Amino acid sequence: MKSVLHLCLTCFLTVFAISAMHAQTLSSAKVGKLSLSEIEQEFYLKPYSIDSTKNWGKIKAKADTKNGKKIQLIHDGIVTDFCGVCQAEQLGFQVINFGSGDLAIEHLDAFITSYNETMQAPFKLNQQTATTVIFSAPLAEQVIIQSEATSDSTFHLALRLPELESTFGNFSDFIQLEFNFVDAAFLPLKTTYETVKMKGVNLPNFKRETLILRLTIDLSKIPADYTKCFCKAIQQRYHLNVPISTIGMD
């Protein structure tokens, strides 16, 4: 009987502790003392007004600045302002993922914007770049593919990435590629962009009329080039789904 009572008491205390933790309410007095991860978790637990989170972003940024920190917050996976992020990295900012790109939370977005604007104000970041060639994330429709059958079960594929070639020039040879398929069992094939561009690769067609190629573009070996808004703080691997028609591969 005692063991049952002890178990019930333990469960109650555990639930109470979790509830107490989740009961944390942000305020102007608290937000400067909390970590960014604690603030982020709080935003997932309950809604807050946009005006409040904007104000808290300023307060937290000022508190971090006072403690000698230089931080830029970005949404994980949906960075579009590559120039702003790379300028921040170049100036010694720590770039931290805050919030999920798959989950839009308006008050969280307001916090990010306010925090970054306050933190970066003395450094005059996000000025328009003077360069005419800047990095942009690769898209499936930009991939140029040539394919032909080599047997009843395989086909030869060569591809080009003209947008990335234009951006990186000779450094485009540092691009790494990985080939896989959606809804088809296949051990991923890893190689270099130069190899695929010059010689191509042989892949199975699984005797299907249409295949969805899962192409991974890895830019991690390319050195940072701040004049082109490319740096290590932004996403280095991109996964593209590219449809391949096997009809007419004779």
Sequence and secondary structure as in RCSB ss.txt:
>XXXX:A:sequence
MKSVLHLCLTCFLTVFAISAMHAQTLSSAKVGKLSLSEIEQEFYLKPYSIDSTKNWGKIKAKADTKNGKKIQLIH
DGIVTDFCGVCQAEQLGFQVINFGSGDLAIEHLDAFITSYNETMQAPFKLNQQTATTVIFSAPLAEQVIIQSEAT
SDSTFHLALRLPELESTFGNFSDFIQLEFNFVDAAFLPLKTTYETVKMKGVNLPNFKRETLILRLTIDLSKIPAD
YTKCFCKAIQQRYHLNVPISTIGMD
>XXXX:A:secstr
 HHHHHHHHHHHHHHHHHHHHHT    HHHHTTS HHHHHHHHHHS   HHHHHHHHHHHHHHHHHTT  EEEEE
ET    HHHHHHHHHTT EEEEEEETTS  HHHHHHHHHHHHHHHGGGT S     S       GGG EEEEEES
SSSEEEEEEE HHHHHHHGGGGGG EEEEEETTS    EEEEHHHHHHT EEEE TT SEEEEEEEEE TTS  B
GGGTB TTS  EEEEEEEEE TT  
